[in-house]
Amino acid sequence: MAEKGQYGLLVDYQYCSGCHACEVACKKEHGMPKGDFGIKVLQDGPRRCSDGVWEYDYLPMPTHLCDLCEDRVASGKLPTCVHHCQAGVMVYGPLQELAAKAAAAAKDKMVIFAK
């Protein structure tokens, strides 16, 4: 089992299409009831900024119910949200590696979630 606080998710939400595959896979994997989510895709926008640029993003956001699929990870699998992400915008791994990937990419729309 991964040590708590050492692993996380890197999400490059610039390319998230808002398909909700991560939400559905998580709910099914954990048998969550209606209204509960381990990960929730939030919508930001559309809105026009003062410089005329339109912003419209989807952001997969782990909730307090997310355990980064510790049972799946313990058996050598990826968290189900990462496995089922159709846009390939999520990476699971050690926080130090994720931080290095984010720094190397130097993008505006990347976030790291740690549990």
N, C-alpha and C positions, 0 to 999 in steps of 0.2 A: 504494500500500500504506500502511496506517495505521502510524504510528510506534509502535514497541514502548513500552508503558508509558503511552500516551496515551489508550487506549480500553479499555472494559471492559463488563461486564454488571451491570445492576442487577436484582436478583431480589426480588420482593415475594412471599415464600414463604408469607404468610398464606393465599394463595389457590391455591397449588400443590395439584393434586388427586392427584399421584403417578401420573399416567398413563404416564410413562416415554417419551412421544413424543420428547422431546429426546434421550434416550439412543439410541433406535432410529434417529432421523434422523442423529445424529452418527456412529454406527457405520457406517451405510450410506454416508453422504457420504464418509467417510475409509477405507472398506474395512477396518475394524479387526477383528482376529481375536477369537475367543472369549476373554473375560477382560479385554480392553482396553476402556477407555472414555475418551472425551474429556470427557464429562460423566456424572455418576452421580447418580441420585436417591436420597438417603439418607432413611431413616425415623426420626423421633424420637418415641417414645411408642408407644402411649398410656400416660400416667402421670398420676396424681392428685397435685397439689401440696398442700402443707400447708394452703393456704387453701380447699381443696375444688375448685378449678378443674382440669378435665382438660385436658391438652395432648396434641396429636397433630398433628405437622407432617411435611411432606415438604420436603426442601431439595435443589434441583438444585445439585450441586457440581462445577464444572469441575476436571479433573485436570491433571497435568503434561503430558498428551498434547494438551490443548486449545491450539489456536493461534488461537482466535476466528475460525476459518474465513477465514484471511487471503486465500486465493484467491477465495472467494465475495465477500468485502468489497471486494477490489480490482476486481471486476467490477460493483460497485454493488449487490450483494445483501446481505441480512442474514445473520448466522451462522445455520446450519441449525437450531440449537436454538431460537433466537428465532423464526425463521420457522414452525417446526412446533409451538410451544408452544400447546396447545389452550386453556389457561386465560389466556393472554396475560400471564403474570407476569414475563416477561423483557424488558428493554429494552437495546439495544446503543447505545453512543455514547461521546462524549468524557467522560473521567472527571469533569471539572469540571461538565458538564451533569448527569451522573448524580448527583453529590454534591448539586447544587442541587435536583434532583427529590426525592431522599431526604429532604433537610432540609425541603422544603416539605410533603412528605407527613406528616412527623413520626410515623411508624409504628414499632412495635417489631420487626416481622418483615421487615425489608428488609436486604439485604446487597449490597455491591459487590465484584465480582471483577475484578481487573486482571491483564493479561498483559504 
